[in-house]
Amino acid sequence: MSKMSEKIQEAKKRQEELRKQKELDKEIAKQKEIKENIKKSNGIKQGEAEMTT
């Protein structure tokens, strides 16, 4: 019986770690997206400046 509950606890712990990892991955992806958007908008501004000069 205790072996079974130990396994259940381990499984729960593993699931929690996976969930946290997913959250981190989402956060990292969001940060990357923000950086890409900044790069794109900077590129657009640069392009506009080049066209006006």
Backbone as a printed PyTorch tensor [residue, N CA C, xyz], in Angstrom:
tensor([[[  0.8250,  -1.2090,   0.0000],
         [  0.0000,   0.0000,   0.0000],
         [  0.8620,   1.2640,   0.0000]],

        [[  1.8680,   1.2840,   0.8790],
         [  2.7010,   2.4810,   0.9520],
         [  3.5140,   2.6690,  -0.3370]],

        [[  3.8800,   1.5360,  -0.9640],
         [  4.5940,   1.6160,  -2.2450],
         [  3.7190,   2.3370,  -3.2650]],

        [[  2.4400,   1.9700,  -3.2600],
         [  1.5060,   2.5560,  -4.2130],
         [  1.3810,   4.0610,  -3.9830]],

        [[  1.2050,   4.4870,  -2.7390],
         [  1.0600,   5.9120,  -2.4640],
         [  2.3550,   6.6690,  -2.7540]],

        [[  3.5040,   5.9960,  -2.5610],
         [  4.7840,   6.6030,  -2.9140],
         [  4.8320,   6.8920,  -4.4030]],

        [[  4.4130,   5.9120,  -5.1870],
         [  4.4100,   6.0700,  -6.6440],
         [  3.4700,   7.2050,  -7.0570]],

        [[  2.3330,   7.2750,  -6.4010],
         [  1.3610,   8.3350,  -6.7100],
         [  1.9860,   9.6970,  -6.3990]],

        [[  2.6490,   9.7990,  -5.2440],
         [  3.2910,  11.0590,  -4.8750],
         [  4.3560,  11.4460,  -5.8990]],

        [[  5.1580,  10.4710,  -6.3240],
         [  6.1990,  10.7310,  -7.3260],
         [  5.5740,  11.2190,  -8.6260]],

        [[  4.5030,  10.5670,  -9.0450],
         [  3.8200,  10.9440, -10.2820],
         [  3.2910,  12.3690, -10.1790]],

        [[  2.7080,  12.7000,  -9.0230],
         [  2.1720,  14.0500,  -8.8190],
         [  3.3020,  15.0710,  -8.8820]],

        [[  4.4200,  14.7480,  -8.2380],
         [  5.5660,  15.6440,  -8.2330],
         [  6.0600,  15.8710,  -9.6590]],

        [[  6.1600,  14.7800, -10.4190],
         [  6.6300,  14.8670, -11.8000],
         [  5.6880,  15.7250, -12.6270]],

        [[  4.3730,  15.5310, -12.4420],
         [  3.3830,  16.3200, -13.1800],
         [  3.5370,  17.8000, -12.8550]],

        [[  3.7440,  18.1050, -11.5920],
         [  3.8960,  19.4900, -11.1590],
         [  5.1360,  20.0980, -11.8040]],

        [[  6.2360,  19.3500, -11.8490],
         [  7.4550,  19.8460, -12.4740],
         [  7.2350,  20.1010, -13.9580]],

        [[  6.5370,  19.1910, -14.6190],
         [  6.2400,  19.3610, -16.0410],
         [  5.3860,  20.6110, -16.2620]],

        [[  4.4080,  20.8020, -15.3820],
         [  3.5320,  21.9660, -15.5030],
         [  4.3390,  23.2510, -15.3700]],

        [[  5.2440,  23.2780, -14.3770],
         [  6.0860,  24.4590, -14.1770],
         [  6.9690,  24.6930, -15.3960]],

        [[  7.5100,  23.6070, -15.9580],
         [  8.3620,  23.7270, -17.1470],
         [  7.5700,  24.3070, -18.3110]],

        [[  6.3220,  23.8600, -18.4640],
         [  5.4710,  24.3850, -19.5270],
         [  5.2520,  25.8790, -19.3330]],

        [[  4.9990,  26.2930, -18.0910],
         [  4.8010,  27.7110, -17.8020],
         [  6.0460,  28.5080, -18.1910]],

        [[  7.2180,  27.9740, -17.8160],
         [  8.4710,  28.6340, -18.1560],
         [  8.6280,  28.7360, -19.6720]],

        [[  8.3440,  27.6430, -20.3680],
         [  8.4650,  27.6420, -21.8250],
         [  7.5480,  28.6930, -22.4410]],

        [[  6.3280,  28.8010, -21.9170],
         [  5.3900,  29.8090, -22.4160],
         [  5.9740,  31.1960, -22.2070]],

        [[  6.5100,  31.4400, -21.0200],
         [  7.0780,  32.7390, -20.6780],
         [  8.2430,  33.0690, -21.6160]],

        [[  9.1130,  32.0760, -21.8400],
         [ 10.2590,  32.2700, -22.7280],
         [  9.7730,  32.5820, -24.1410]],

        [[  8.7890,  31.8470, -24.6040],
         [  8.2420,  32.0660, -25.9430],
         [  7.6730,  33.4810, -26.0470]],

        [[  6.9860,  33.9240, -24.9990],
         [  6.4080,  35.2620, -24.9860],
         [  7.5160,  36.3090, -25.0940]],

        [[  8.5830,  36.1220, -24.2980],
         [  9.7110,  37.0550, -24.3280],
         [ 10.3250,  37.1090, -25.7240]],

        [[ 10.5220,  35.9420, -26.3490],
         [ 11.0870,  35.8850, -27.7050],
         [ 10.1980,  36.6450, -28.6690]],

        [[  8.8910,  36.4200, -28.5560],
         [  7.9400,  37.0770, -29.4490],
         [  8.0390,  38.5900, -29.2880]],

        [[  8.1190,  39.0570, -28.0500],
         [  8.2350,  40.4910, -27.7860],
         [  9.5090,  41.0290, -28.4330]],

        [[ 10.6210,  40.3250, -28.2530],
         [ 11.8820,  40.7520, -28.8520],
         [ 11.7710,  40.8120, -30.3680]],

        [[ 11.1520,  39.7860, -30.9660],
         [ 10.9790,  39.7620, -32.4270],
         [ 10.1490,  40.9590, -32.8730]],

        [[  9.0660,  41.2350, -32.1560],
         [  8.2020,  42.3580, -32.5180],
         [  8.9580,  43.6670, -32.4200]],

        [[  9.7980,  43.8100, -31.3970],
         [ 10.5960,  45.0250, -31.2410],
         [ 11.5530,  45.1430, -32.4280]],

        [[ 12.2220,  44.0430, -32.7670],
         [ 13.1430,  44.0480, -33.9100],
         [ 12.4020,  44.4660, -35.1670]],

        [[ 11.2290,  43.8820, -35.3970],
         [ 10.4570,  44.1910, -36.5980],
         [ 10.0760,  45.6590, -36.6120]],

        [[  9.5630,  46.1660, -35.4970],
         [  9.1230,  47.5590, -35.4750],
         [ 10.3220,  48.4910, -35.6320]],

        [[ 11.4760,  48.1240, -35.0540],
         [ 12.6820,  48.9270, -35.2430],
         [ 13.1040,  48.8960, -36.7050]],

        [[ 13.0140,  47.7290, -37.3190],
         [ 13.3550,  47.5880, -38.7310],
         [ 12.4590,  48.4460, -39.5990]],

        [[ 11.1840,  48.4910, -39.2720],
         [ 10.2260,  49.2940, -40.0340],
         [ 10.5750,  50.7700, -39.8770]],

        [[ 10.8430,  51.1980, -38.6490],
         [ 11.1980,  52.5960, -38.4060],
         [ 12.4520,  52.9580, -39.1890]],

        [[ 13.4380,  52.0570, -39.1720],
         [ 14.6770,  52.2910, -39.8930],
         [ 14.3910,  52.4330, -41.3910]],

        [[ 13.5760,  51.5480, -41.8960],
         [ 13.2150,  51.5780, -43.3120],
         [ 12.5280,  52.8780, -43.6820]],

        [[ 11.6260,  53.3500, -42.8260],
         [ 10.9220,  54.6020, -43.0810],
         [ 11.9070,  55.7600, -43.0900]],

        [[ 12.8430,  55.7450, -42.1410],
         [ 13.8310,  56.8130, -42.0570],
         [ 14.6850,  56.8370, -43.3190]],

        [[ 15.0550,  55.6640, -43.8130],
         [ 15.8670,  55.5890, -45.0280],
         [ 15.0970,  56.1250, -46.2290]],

        [[ 13.7890,  55.8750, -46.2640],
         [ 12.9920,  56.3300, -47.4040],
         [ 12.8240,  57.8400, -47.3810]],

        [[ 12.7430,  58.4290, -46.1940],
         [ 12.5100,  59.8700, -46.1160],
         [ 13.7770,  60.6810, -46.3470]],

        [[ 14.9370,  60.0830, -46.1180],
         [ 16.1770,  60.8510, -46.3070],
         [ 16.6330,  60.8150, -47.7490]]])
